[in-house]
Amino acid sequence: MSTARARAAAAVRPGGAVIVDLPAGHLDDPPGRAGLAALLAAVLNEPRCGGAAARAAAEGWRTRHHLDDHSSSFAYWSPRPADLASVVHDLRGTRLPAGPAGEDLLARLRARLAAADAGHGAPLLALVRRQLERASWGPVGDERAGDAGDAGDAGGATTRGTAAGVTPADLARSVDLLVSRAQVYDATTAPDGGHRPSPGPVRLADGDAPRWHGGLDLAVRADSDARVAVRLPVQAPPPGVLDLLVEVLGNGTDGRLHRELRHRHHLAYGFTAACARQHGLTSISATATVAPQHAAAALRVLTAALRRLADGAGSEETRSARWRCRAGLLAELDGPYGPADELRRHALGQRGIRERLAAVADLDVLPGLSFTPLPPAVAAVGPFEEHHRRQLAAAYEEIR
């Protein structure tokens, strides 16, 4: 898309978005205050603490939050973009209420984090994703990465334990320090927006980046169907290849997962595929929703489907995958946070949507993936009985 066309599109786009990244994540929690980043995110997303969350609730903004290893990212969309000009100032004004009301609210937020950590009330898909992260990277001290969803989900960030070592004073100091060093990605004034850099990174604690762990992480949840997810590390392929191979697996009815899981083996009635680039490692994954007695069989089928990507894909599959991939990327760019997300990607040295669109447009056939010798990461969540757990453990040993 040309600059002129992009500016014309921005002129008719309703509303505008700003992303504010605080430069400390769950791996930066200081010793003795595990859960600080997650609890801080819960406070900053809580309207009763004032600040940007209170304005968002009062004025109908959309909000989004992601807590990562070394950042806590807050996104705001308003139908009146000018209202977002003071969002950093609003964040800086966030505080727990004084007196017993603040103590009660802090206790409630801690309890919410502890419940989320235990999986109570979490959507099944979110729980599977969390288990897959644990299977991939293993436990990291007393820390947990979290994710608060759209519409201001203040309790989405999670942490092992209850964040009991975090005090109101810790939270107030963190607000002042981190907001003063925030990275701001402002897409409210022009399609190319603006990037306001921070004075420099902040690290509340020093920690090594996680290394691949692999293994089976199983959780029993009686009130749900079973979900099984497999993630395999791969050598990073050329640009565009991984995006298209995810669509070759397919999140719809014309992909390989649909054929294998539903038609050939009659196992699954829901499935997804995804790729990830974390901690310097590239991976591809697939997930299936099944009856608990079919979980082990689904694990084998998912793994086989992933490993067959070593053979690549021909022109017909590539053409269909390219159409689905392009539609998904354009929808992401056109979403409420799309322009701000693009600013953030470019500032962080990541490939933007337009670069990814250009990369997939040039691919007519797909080379095969090269899988690493690292062990698979597998997550399974559902109403598993002892014999189901034994079957899953045996299936994991088969696919290692």
N, C-alpha and C positions, 0 to 999 in steps of 0.2 A: 504494500500500500504506500502510495506516495505521501510526502509530507503534506501537500495541499489537501489530498483526500482525507488524510488522518485528521487534519485540523477541521475540515468540514464535518467529519463524523463527530468529532468532539463537540462541535458547536450545537449539535442537536441531541447529544447524549444527556439524558436527564440526570441531574444531581452530580455529585463528585465525591471522590474518596481521598483519604489521607491514611498512610500507614506510619505508625510510630514504633520503631524497634528500640527496646531497652537492651543495653549490651551486657546482659547477664542471664544465663539460663539455669536449668536444673543441675548441670555439672559444676556450676560455680557456687553452689551453696557452701557457706563456711562450715568448718568442723563444729559440731555441737548445735548447728542450726539447720539441719537437713529439712528440706521443705520450704525454705525461705522463698525461693523463686515462685513456687506454686502458690504459696499463701499470699505473696505479694500480688500475683496475677488475680487471685480471687478477690482481694481487696479492691484492686483497680477496676475490676469488672462489676463491683457491687454498688448499685445506686445509693444505698444507705450511707455509703462513705463519701458521697458528694463527687466532685470532679467530673471527668468526662463521662463516666457511667451514668451519673445523675442527669446530665444534659441529654445523653442519648435516649434515656428512658422517657424524659419529658418531651423531647422534640421529635421523636419518631425516627432516630437514626438507626441504620443497620450497623451491627458490630461483629467483629470476628477476632479471635485470639488464638495464637499458637505459641506454646512454650517448647523451645528446642534446647539443645545442649548448651549453647552460649548466647541465646537471645530470647527475649519475650516480646512477641510481635502483636501489636494492637492495630486493628484496621477499623476505620469509621467511614460510613457513607451517609450523606445527607442529601435530601432533595434540594437543599439550599446550600450550595458549596461554600458560600462566604461564611457560613456559620462555623466551618471547620478551621478557620484561620487561627482560632485561639485554643485549639485542642491540646497543645502541649502545655499551655498555661493551665488549662482545666485539669489535666492529669496531675500537674504539680500540686494542685489544691486538694488532692485526695487524702483523706484522713479517716481513721476510725472515729466514730462518735465518742465524745468524752464520757467518763464515768461508767456506771453499770451497764448502760446501753451498749457502749463499745465493747466491754468485757463479754457481754452476752453474745454480741454479733461475732466476735473473734472466736468464741467457743463453737458457735454454729458453723463457721467457715472451716475450722479445724475438723469438726465432726463430718462435714460434707467431704472434705478431702480424704479422710480415713475411710469413709464409706465408698468413695470412688475407687480408692486403692484396692479395696476388697472386692470390687466389682458389683456392689449392691446398687441396683437401679440403673446400671450402665447399659446402653443399647448393646445388643449382641455383637454387632459389627465392630463397635468401638472396643469391646472386650477382646475380640479376636485379634484386632490390630495390636492391642497392648501386649497380649500373650506372644504374638509373633515378634514384637520388638525384644521381648525378654529372651525368646528362643534364639534370636539373631545375635544379640549383643551381651546377653547374660546380665545378672544383677550388678549394679554399680553402687557399692556401699549402701547407704540408706536413702538413695535418691531414685527418683522416678521422673521420666519425661511425661508431660501432660498436654492436653489439647482442649481448649474451651471452644465450643462450637459457635455457629452464627447466632445472631439475635441475643448476644450478651449472656451466654451461659457462664455464669460466674463460678460455677462449681466444677467445670470440666477439667481443670488442671489437677493432677494427682501427685501424690508423694507417698513413699513408704512411711509408715508410722503416722503420727498425728501432727507433726510440725510443732510439738510441744515446747521445743527450745526456742522458738521464735517469739519475741516480745513485741508489744506495740511500738516501743522505741526502735527496735530493729526495722520494722516496717516503715516508720516515718523517715529514718535515715536512708533507707534504700530508695524510697520515693524521691527524696531530694537529690541523692547522688545520681541515680540512673536516669531520671527524667532530664537532668541537666546535661547529660551526655547522650541523649537519644539521637538516633538516626531518623530523619523525617523524609518521607517520600510523598510529595504533594502533587496530586494530579487534578487539582480543582481549577487551575487557571489556564492550562493549555494541554494539548494532547501529549506533549513531551514533558509536561509538568515541571517539577523542580525537585532537586535533592539537596536537603540541608544536612551536611555531614556533622557528626558529633566531634567534640574536641579530641576524642581518642577513645580506645576501647577501655572497658572496665572489667576487671576480673576480681570477683569477691573471694575466690579461692583458686588454687592451681590444681589441675587434674589432668590425667592422661586421657586422650580420646579413647573411646571403647574399641576393642578389637573383636573381630568376628568370633562368636562362641559356637553357634550351631547347637542342635539338640531338639528334643521334644518337650514342649511346655503344654501341659494339659490342665484344664480347669473344669470342675464339675459344676454345672448349672442346671438345676432341675426344671426350671420353668421355661425352657427354650428348646428349639431344634438344635441339632448338632452342626457346628461349623468346623471345617478343617482347612488350614492354610499351609502352603509350602512355599518357601523362599530359597532360591539357589543363587549363590554368587557367580558372577560371570566376568570375563575380561571386557572392559569397556569397548563396545563396537563403534563403528563410524557414526557420525551424526545422523539421526533419523531412523536408524535401524531398530533400536530398541523400542521406540514409540510405535513403529509399525508391527513389530513382532508381538507386542502386547495385543494389538488389534487382530493379528492372525489367530492368537488364542481366542480372542473375542469376548466382548461383554454383551453380545447379542446372539441372534439365532443362526448366523452364518459363520461362526468361528469354530475352531477345533474343539474347544471345551464343550460347546453345545452338542456337537456330534459324538464326542467320546463319552461324556458323562450322562447325557440324557438319552441319546438314541442307541448307542452301541452297548453301554453297560447298564442303562436304566437305574442310575444311582442318585443323581442330583436334580433338584428342581430350582437351584439358584447357583450362580457362579460369577466370579469376577477375575480379572487379571490386572496386574500393575507392575510398574518398575520403580526402582528407588536408587538414589545415589547418596550414600551416607558414609561419613567417616572415611572418605577416599575409596569406597568400595561400591561397585555397581551390582545390582541384583534384579531378578525378575521373580514374580510370585503369582500364585493362583489360589483361589479360595472357592470352596463348594459348601452349599447347605444341603445336608443329608439327614436321613434317619440315623440314630446312633449306631444301629447294627451295621450300617454301611460305611461308617467313618473310615475304617482301616482300608477297605477296598477303594474308597475315594482317594485316600492318601496315595495309594499306588498309581491310580489312573492320573491324578494331577501331576505327580512326579514324572511319569512317563511322557505326558504331553509336554511338559516343560523341556525335558531333555531332548525330545525330538526336534526342538528348535535348533539343535546343532546342525541339522540338515538345511536350514534356511527355509525359504518359501518361493514358489514360482510366481509367474507374472499374474495369474488370475487371482490368487490369494493376496498378492501384494496390492493389486488394483483395488480390491474390495477393502483391504485394511487401510489403504491411503484415504479412501473416501470417508471412512469412519473416523480416522485420526484427524483429518482436516476439520470435520464437523465438530469434534470435541475441542480442538484447539481454538477454533473461532468462537465457540460458546464460552470458553474460558476467558478469552480476550474481551468478549462483549459483556461479561458479568459486571456486577456493581463495582468490584475492586480491580477489574482488568487493567486499566491504565496505570493505576498505582502499583500493582504487582509487576507490570513491565518495567516501571522505573526501578523498582527494588531489584529485579533480576539483573538489569544492566549495571546498576551500581555495585552489585556483588560479583560481577564478572560471570554471571550465568547466561546461558542462551535464552533469548526472548522467544515469544510465541512466533513472531515473524521469521526469525532465523530457523525455528523448528519447522514451520510451514515450508520454507524454501528447501530445507534438507529432505523432507519426505517427498516433495514434488519431484526430486531428481532420481528417485529410486524406482526402478522397474521390476527388479527381482531382489530378494533379500539374502545376503550371505548368512551362514550359520553362526550361532553363538558359540563362543568358547567358554566352557564351564571350568571353574577353578576346582582344585581338589578339596576345598573346604567342605565341611559337613553341612547337610541341609539344615535349615531352621524350619521347624514344624510347630504349629499351634493347633490345638483342638479344644473346643469349648462345647459343652452340651450335657445332657442327662446321662452320663456314662456310668455304667455299672462296672464291677470289677473285671468281668470278662471282656467288656469293651476296651478297658484300659490295657489289658494284656494284649489284645489284638492290635491296638495302636502301637504299643511298644515293639511288638514283633514286626509290624509293617515298617516302622522306622528303621529297625536294624537291617531290613531288606534293602531299603533305598539309600543307605549311607554310601 
